[in-house]
Amino acid sequence: MTPSQIKAARKALGLTQAEMTAMLGYQGDNLKQMMRDLETGRRPLREPQRRLIEAYLDGYRPADWP
């Protein structure tokens, strides 16, 4: 998944940068920065997170969905 596809997926899901990184399992104080890094290619998207994005795009919503 390319950085532009990651950004498009986030926007299609209607999530903020912080919400998206949290839903991908990232933790910490800099969630927005982590998402920016994913969306610009500075941080590679790991396979488990790619699978989660695809599941979310296919309609899966966990109980803690924002």
Beta strands, then each sheet from edge to edge (+ up, - down):
end
